């Protein structure tokens, strides 16, 4: 069984046309009227077939579908428009699940709006989980979409959502969305997903909410590659917390320079790596060396198969002749992975994270 934990709804351009009407009409056109007038079922059927073909080409059994993030309008000024648009995306996902319940499960888009309380997403969250049977939610850590005004994920702004997720036993897939300014949305993804980790790691979130389950998209952004910087930053913070920890670091450094056996780590010392392993990660990094680094850094048990296929990883790898998002091909050729590791990556870890999968 291969479960793709990171996949998005494939939609025809006619669906995006509805979004344009919403953005420019100032609330004059309802989503019900626009859908009845402008949404072609044949277009939706073609998009669904395209998605299934992409899955079958690489042997994926099931995808957990969420809306395509950069289209979600979270920085749009009218909350009603955002709600209508996100509800449409969730409804289309539900339609696909109804047609192919063995191939798809839903991860709900949330009608976040920059500058508004997070509680505005709760009704749609409840609808998707309780009525549509979705198994998780997609969370944008930057609803201002590059505007610079979004609270970091460690901020109390998010606490009501963390409590809601724990109460309903559902996880959050952290995935940035659209952006403005100097970044493309691809670049914004890496920036915000890196920031999501450091923001939570340097906060009280996991202490306050130990049952919280967060999956960070795209292999954690830049964190595995730049982990030395964050280990060093963590060292500086921890060394200032207590004389005992500061003395340990001093002894550690002395032993290191002298080439002597290193002193054992104090039980009270928490490292950046300890906190990093409280997150989960997908495998969507499009490069074998990068994926190996991720697995070695955070552990196989914290990663799950995720491709975002079809998406921006569909370019052809010049070394293999296969799409860069054909991650089964890549994972099957990582020499240090055991059969048990692969089973965990392909399905076991996703079933633990998305507990409603059963």
Residue pairs with C-beta under 8 A, 6 or more apart in sequence:
1 61
1 62
1 346
1 347
2 59
2 60
2 61
2 62
2 305
2 328
2 346
2 347
3 61
3 62
3 63
3 64
3 304
3 305
3 346
3 347
3 350
3 351
3 357
4 55
4 60
4 62
4 63
4 64
4 305
4 306
4 307
4 309
5 64
5 173
5 215
5 282
5 304
5 305
5 306
5 350
5 353
5 354
6 64
6 173
6 175
6 215
6 217
6 282
6 284
6 306
6 307
6 308
7 63
7 64
7 65
7 66
7 306
7 307
7 308
7 309
8 65
8 66
8 67
8 68
8 69
8 308
8 311
9 65
9 66
9 67
9 68
9 89
9 92
9 93
9 96
10 47
10 48
10 50
10 51
10 310
11 44
11 47
11 68
11 89
11 92
12 40
12 43
12 44
12 46
12 47
14 38
14 39
14 40
14 43
15 39
15 43
15 44
15 88
15 92
16 71
17 38
18 31
18 34
18 35
18 38
18 39
18 85
18 88
19 71
19 73
19 85
21 29
21 34
21 38
22 29
22 31
22 34
22 73
22 81
22 84
22 85
23 73
23 76
23 81
26 78
27 78
27 80
27 81
30 84
31 84
31 85
31 87
31 88
35 88
44 92
44 95
48 96
48 99
48 100
50 310
51 63
51 96
51 310
52 100
52 103
54 309
54 310
55 61
55 63
55 103
55 309
58 307
58 309
58 323
58 326
58 327
58 328
58 329
59 328
60 307
60 309
60 328
61 103
62 102
62 103
62 104
62 105
63 103
63 104
63 105
64 104
64 105
64 106
64 107
64 135
64 136
64 350
64 354
65 93
65 96
65 97
65 104
65 105
65 106
65 107
66 93
66 106
66 107
66 108
66 109
66 138
66 173
66 175
67 86
67 89
67 90
67 93
67 109
67 138
68 89
69 138
69 140
69 175
69 176
69 177
69 178
70 177
70 178
70 179
70 185
71 177
71 178
72 82
72 85
72 86
72 89
72 109
72 112
72 140
72 177
72 178
73 81
73 82
73 85
73 86
73 178
74 82
74 112
74 113
74 114
74 140
74 143
74 144
74 145
74 177
74 178
75 113
75 114
75 143
75 144
75 145
75 146
75 147
75 178
75 180
76 82
76 113
79 111
79 113
79 116
79 120
82 111
82 112
82 113
83 111
83 120
83 124
85 111
86 109
86 110
86 111
86 124
87 111
87 124
87 127
89 109
90 106
90 108
90 109
90 124
90 127
90 128
90 132
90 134
93 104
93 106
93 134
94 106
94 132
94 134
96 104
97 104
97 105
97 106
97 132
97 133
105 134
105 135
105 354
105 357
106 128
106 132
106 133
106 134
106 135
107 134
107 135
107 136
107 137
107 138
107 173
108 124
108 125
108 128
108 129
108 132
108 134
108 136
108 137
108 138
109 137
109 138
110 121
110 124
110 125
110 137
110 138
110 139
110 140
111 120
111 121
111 124
112 118
112 120
112 121
112 139
112 140
112 143
113 120
113 143
114 143
114 144
114 145
114 147
114 149
114 150
115 144
115 149
117 157
117 160
118 157
118 158
118 160
118 161
119 160
121 161
122 164
125 137
125 164
125 168
128 134
128 137
129 137
129 168
129 170
129 356
133 356
135 170
135 354
135 356
135 357
136 170
136 171
136 172
136 173
136 353
136 354
136 356
137 165
137 170
137 171
137 172
137 173
138 172
138 173
138 175
139 161
139 172
139 173
139 174
139 175
140 175
140 176
140 177
141 150
141 152
141 153
141 174
141 176
141 192
141 193
141 195
141 196
141 199
142 150
142 176
142 177
142 179
142 188
142 192
143 150
143 177
144 150
145 177
145 178
145 179
145 180
145 188
146 178
146 179
146 180
146 181
146 183
146 188
147 180
151 157
151 158
152 195
152 199
152 203
153 174
153 195
153 196
153 199
153 200
153 203
153 205
154 199
154 200
154 202
154 203
154 204
154 205
155 199
155 203
158 205
159 208
159 209
161 172
162 205
162 208
162 209
162 212
163 209
165 171
165 172
165 212
165 213
166 209
166 211
166 212
169 355
169 356
170 355
170 356
171 213
171 214
171 215
171 280
171 353
171 354
171 355
172 212
172 213
172 214
172 215
173 215
173 217
174 193
174 196
174 214
174 215
174 216
174 217
175 189
175 193
175 217
176 185
176 188
176 189
176 191
176 192
176 193
176 217
177 185
178 185
178 188
179 185
179 187
179 188
183 191
186 312
189 217
189 218
189 221
190 218
190 221
190 222
191 221
192 221
193 216
193 217
193 218
193 220
193 221
194 220
194 221
194 222
194 223
194 226
195 221
196 214
196 216
196 221
197 216
197 220
197 221
197 223
197 276
197 279
198 223
198 230
200 206
200 214
200 279
201 230
201 272
201 275
201 276
202 237
205 212
206 212
206 275
206 278
213 280
213 353
214 279
214 280
215 279
215 280
215 281
215 282
215 304
215 306
215 353
216 223
216 279
216 280
216 281
216 282
217 282
217 284
217 306
217 308
218 282
218 284
218 285
218 308
219 281
219 282
219 283
219 284
219 285
219 290
219 291
219 294
220 276
220 279
220 281
220 294
220 298
223 230
223 276
224 290
224 293
224 294
224 297
224 298
225 290
225 293
227 272
227 273
227 276
227 297
230 272
231 271
231 272
231 273
233 272
234 271
234 272
235 249
238 245
238 249
238 269
238 270
238 271
239 245
239 246
239 249
240 246
242 268
244 266
244 268
245 266
245 268
245 269
248 263
248 265
248 266
248 269
251 263
252 262
252 263
254 260
255 261
255 262
255 263
256 262
273 297
276 297
276 298
277 298
277 299
277 302
279 298
279 302
280 302
280 303
280 304
280 349
280 353
281 294
281 298
281 302
281 303
281 304
282 303
282 304
282 305
282 306
283 291
283 294
283 303
283 304
283 305
283 306
283 307
283 327
283 331
283 345
284 306
284 307
284 308
284 313
284 325
284 327
285 291
285 294
286 313
286 324
286 325
287 324
288 330
288 333
288 334
291 327
291 330
291 331
291 334
292 334
292 336
294 303
295 303
295 334
295 337
300 337
300 341
300 344
300 345
300 349
301 344
301 349
302 349
303 345
303 349
304 345
304 349
304 350
304 353
305 327
305 328
305 331
305 345
305 346
305 347
305 350
306 327
307 313
307 325
307 326
307 327
308 325
309 323
309 325
309 326
310 325
311 325
313 323
313 324
313 325
314 323
314 324
314 325
315 323
315 324
316 322
316 323
316 324
317 323
317 324
320 329
322 329
328 346
331 337
331 342
331 345
331 346
332 342
337 345
350 357
351 357
351 358
